[in-house]
Structure formats: C-alpha cells, structure tokens
C-alpha cells in the first residue's frame, strides 16, 4: 500500500483538543507550551498516524501514513526509502555470506566477531530508528528478514560442519518453514492471518542467538563448553517445539473463527 498524504487541521490550545482525519478515528492531542504532544491515532486498516509537530494556530499539516504504523507530520517522506537504520540492516544481510564462508573455512574467531557485530548493529539500528524517528515500512520488513536470514544460514552451516546436531537444525528450519507455509495457506484460502511474535517465540530467538554465540565463541577461542552447549541445545529444542505448538494453536483458532464468521 502506497503511503497516503492527508491534510489535518490542528487547533492548538492549552487544553486537550482533537485532530480529525477524513474517514479516520479521532484522537485526543494535548498541547503544551505551543507544541502538540506526540500521540497516536488509530486509523483504518490497522495503521497509525503519529503527530509530532510544532503548531501555532489552526494550520494544515500534511501527514504521511504507512502500513508500518509510522507517520510524521510535515513534509511527506516516502515509506520505502533507505534511511540509516535500513542501510545498517542491509549491511547485516550482506554479512551473511561472509559469515557462512568463515564458518565453512574454519575461521571461527572471525565468524564470532562478525556475529557479535551483527548483534550490535541490530541494537544500533533499532535505537536510531526510534530515537530519531527513522522507522519506516521498509525497515519493518527488512529487520526480521535480516535476523531470520542470519540465524537460519548460521544454523544450517554449523549443522553441515558438524558443530551442532543436525536434528536441531532440521527442527529450527522446519519451524520457520511451517510458519511461512501456514501464513501463505491462510492467504490462499482467503483468510489472511497477521503473524505477531509471541513471547515464547521471542525467548526462543534469544536462546538460538545465545547458542550460536556459545558455539562460535567456544570454537573461536578454543574453550571447552561441553555441558553448557549441551544444555543450551536442549533448551533451544524445547523452546522451538513450544513455539511451534503456540503458533499452530493461534493459527487453528484464527482459521476456525474466520470459518464461523464466513
């Protein structure tokens, strides 16, 4: 969906006023010291528009609305643009082949450093996007794609090289394929489902990251972490299975409710 540029008339006062968008819900906006405080207004389609502009009297404010839920008043900025956070995320994606090569070539210390840098870059681009209002629709798609591409590629490579059990690789990759397949199937049958990260999924991803760090660190620095690696392996396996069960439950519930409403 292309961003829609809308005009909003904002009446500024020292008390709570309202910002109206044609066909959209009305959201209260508080004004303090001549500045409109940041507030989110729900709009049709599950998007949001965020108002964060300086105002004087009643003035027209062009607002950019995108599906990512990020919008700013002022000069319209395209939703799909390469901001600094997006460039950092792209760099993380481009580092994946290098990391795969490093693991396959036995350069484990180099792979560990790259993996650590990727983790730091993930935190940095998220901070920049939130701190400086650079969140975008493109970034909303790129960031999870980068994380998943990185983890899956590393797990597959480590499994091929025999550094982690192959059954774990199959379990981790199969989970992701099942989720993608379920989402595609729901769209094909006309009952699209919106995948929202569950708490167990976030914990599972964190555990997967920790396991990769432990494996690469133990190999790169020649440290024996036998018992710890074994424990981390089974924790990841357990969380992956629980995550699969949770997503299957959510998917079945969605499909059932969609069927009853039809």
C-alpha positions in Angstrom: 0.0 0.0 0.0 1.4 3.3 -1.0 1.6 6.0 1.7 -1.3 8.4 1.7 -0.7 12.0 2.2 -3.5 13.6 4.1 -4.2 17.0 5.5 -5.1 17.6 9.1 -6.3 20.8 10.7 -4.9 21.1 14.2 -6.5 23.6 16.6 -3.9 24.4 19.3 -4.9 25.3 22.8 -3.7 24.9 26.3 -6.2 22.1 26.9 -6.9 18.8 25.2 -8.1 19.3 21.6 -8.7 16.9 18.7 -7.1 16.0 15.4 -9.5 14.8 12.7 -8.7 12.8 9.6 -11.4 12.3 6.9 -12.7 8.7 7.4 -10.3 8.0 10.3 -10.8 7.9 14.0 -10.4 11.0 16.1 -7.6 11.0 18.7 -7.1 13.5 21.5 -3.9 15.6 21.2 -2.7 17.6 24.2 -0.9 20.9 23.6 1.8 22.2 26.0 3.7 25.4 25.5 2.5 25.8 22.0 3.7 22.4 21.0 1.5 19.5 20.0 2.4 16.5 22.2 3.2 13.2 20.4 0.1 11.0 20.3 -1.0 8.0 18.2 -4.4 8.0 16.5 -5.9 4.7 15.3 -6.8 4.7 11.6 -8.5 2.3 9.3 -6.6 -0.8 8.2 -4.7 -1.2 11.5 -2.3 1.7 10.7 -1.4 4.6 13.0 -0.6 8.2 12.4 1.8 9.9 14.8 1.6 13.7 15.3 4.7 15.4 16.5 4.7 18.9 15.1 5.1 22.4 16.4 1.9 24.3 15.9 0.7 27.9 16.4 -2.9 28.4 15.4 -5.2 26.4 13.2 -2.8 25.2 10.4 -2.9 22.5 7.8 -0.4 19.7 8.5 0.3 17.2 5.7 0.7 13.7 7.3 2.3 10.6 5.9 0.5 7.4 6.8 2.1 3.9 6.2 1.2 0.3 7.0 4.2 0.1 9.3 2.3 2.3 11.7 4.9 5.1 11.5 3.8 8.5 10.2 5.1 12.1 10.7 3.5 15.5 10.1 5.4 17.9 7.9 7.0 17.2 4.6 5.9 13.8 3.3 8.7 11.2 3.2 8.3 8.0 1.1 7.7 4.9 3.2 10.2 2.9 1.2 13.4 4.8 1.5 16.9 3.8 2.6 17.4 5.5 5.9 20.5 5.0 8.1 18.8 2.1 10.0 17.8 0.5 6.8 21.4 0.7 5.5 22.7 -0.9 8.7 20.1 -3.7 8.3 21.2 -4.2 4.7 24.8 -4.4 5.8 23.8 -7.2 8.3 22.1 -9.1 5.5 25.2 -8.7 3.2 27.4 -10.0 6.0 25.6 -13.4 6.0 27.5 -14.9 3.1 30.8 -13.8 4.6 29.8 -15.4 7.9 28.8 -18.6 6.2 32.2 -18.6 4.4 34.1 -18.0 7.6 32.3 -21.0 9.4 32.8 -23.3 6.4 36.5 -22.3 6.2 37.1 -22.9 9.9 37.7 -19.2 10.6 35.6 -19.4 13.8 37.1 -16.4 15.6 36.3 -14.2 12.6 32.8 -15.7 12.4 32.3 -14.9 16.1 33.4 -11.3 15.6 31.1 -10.9 12.7 28.2 -12.4 14.6 28.8 -10.1 17.6 29.0 -7.1 15.2 25.7 -8.2 13.6 24.1 -8.3 17.1 25.4 -4.9 18.0 24.2 -3.5 14.6 20.7 -4.9 15.3 20.5 -2.9 18.5 22.0 0.2 17.0 19.6 0.4 14.0 16.7 -0.1 16.3 17.9 2.7 18.6 18.5 5.1 15.7 15.1 4.4 14.2 13.2 5.0 17.5 15.4 7.9 18.8 15.4 9.9 15.6 12.1 8.9 14.1 13.5 7.0 11.2 11.3 4.0 11.5 9.9 3.1 8.1 7.8 0.5 6.3 10.9 -0.9 4.6 12.6 -1.3 7.9 9.7 -3.1 9.4 10.2 -5.8 6.7 14.0 -5.8 6.5 14.8 -6.2 10.2 13.1 -9.5 10.8 14.2 -10.7 7.4 17.8 -9.9 8.3 17.5 -11.7 11.7 15.9 -14.8 10.2 18.3 -15.0 7.3 21.3 -14.7 9.6 20.1 -17.3 12.1 18.9 -19.9 9.6 22.1 -19.6 7.5 24.4 -20.0 10.5 22.4 -22.9 11.9 22.5 -24.7 8.5 26.2 -24.1 8.1 27.0 -25.2 11.7 25.0 -28.3 11.2 26.7 -29.2 7.9 30.1 -28.7 9.6 29.0 -30.9 12.5 29.3 -28.2 15.2 25.6 -28.5 16.2 23.3 -31.6 16.0 21.6 -31.8 12.6 18.4 -32.8 14.2 18.3 -29.4 15.9 19.0 -27.7 12.5 16.1 -29.6 11.0 13.8 -28.6 13.9 14.7 -24.9 13.8 14.4 -24.6 10.0 11.2 -26.7 9.9 9.6 -24.4 12.4 10.2 -21.4 10.2 9.0 -23.2 7.1 5.8 -24.2 8.9 5.1 -20.7 9.9 5.6 -19.3 6.4 3.6 -22.1 4.9 0.7 -21.5 7.4 0.6 -17.8 6.6 0.7 -18.5 2.8 -2.1 -21.0 3.1 -4.3 -18.6 5.1 -3.9 -16.0 2.3 -4.6 -18.6 -0.4 -7.9 -19.6 1.2 -8.9 -16.0 1.7 -8.4 -16.0 5.5 -5.2 -14.0 5.9 -3.6 -14.1 9.3 -1.3 -11.5 10.8 1.7 -13.2 12.5 2.5 -11.4 15.8 5.7 -12.5 17.6 4.6 -14.5 20.7 6.5 -14.2 24.0 7.7 -17.8 23.6 8.9 -17.0 20.1 11.0 -14.1 21.4 12.5 -16.2 24.1 13.2 -18.9 21.5 15.0 -16.5 19.2 17.1 -15.2 22.1 18.0 -18.8 23.1 19.0 -19.5 19.4 21.3 -16.4 19.4 22.9 -17.5 22.7 23.6 -21.0 21.4 25.2 -19.6 18.2 27.3 -17.3 20.3 28.4 -20.1 22.6 29.3 -22.4 19.7 31.2 -19.8 17.8 32.9 -18.5 20.9 34.0 -21.9 22.1 35.4 -22.8 18.7 37.0 -19.4 18.1 38.7 -19.1 21.5 39.2 -22.9 21.9 37.2 -23.1 25.1 35.5 -26.3 26.2 31.9 -25.6 26.9 30.6 -29.2 26.6 28.0 -29.3 29.3 26.8 -25.7 28.7 26.5 -26.3 25.0 24.5 -29.5 25.5 22.1 -27.7 27.9 21.7 -24.8 25.5 21.0 -27.2 22.7 18.1 -28.9 24.5 16.8 -25.6 25.7 16.6 -24.3 22.1 14.9 -27.6 21.0 12.3 -27.4 23.8 11.5 -23.7 23.1 11.3 -24.4 19.4 8.7 -27.2 20.0 6.7 -25.0 22.4 6.8 -22.1 19.9 5.5 -24.4 17.1 2.7 -25.6 19.3 1.8 -22.0 20.2 1.7 -20.8 16.6 -0.3 -23.8 15.5 -2.8 -23.1 18.2 -3.1 -19.5 17.2 -3.4 -20.4 13.5 -6.1 -23.1 14.1 -8.0 -20.6 16.3 -7.8 -17.9 13.6 -8.9 -20.3 10.8 -11.8 -21.6 13.0 -13.0 -18.1 13.9 -12.7 -17.0 10.2 -14.8 -20.0 9.2 -17.5 -19.3 11.7 -17.7 -15.7 10.6 -18.0 -16.6 6.9 
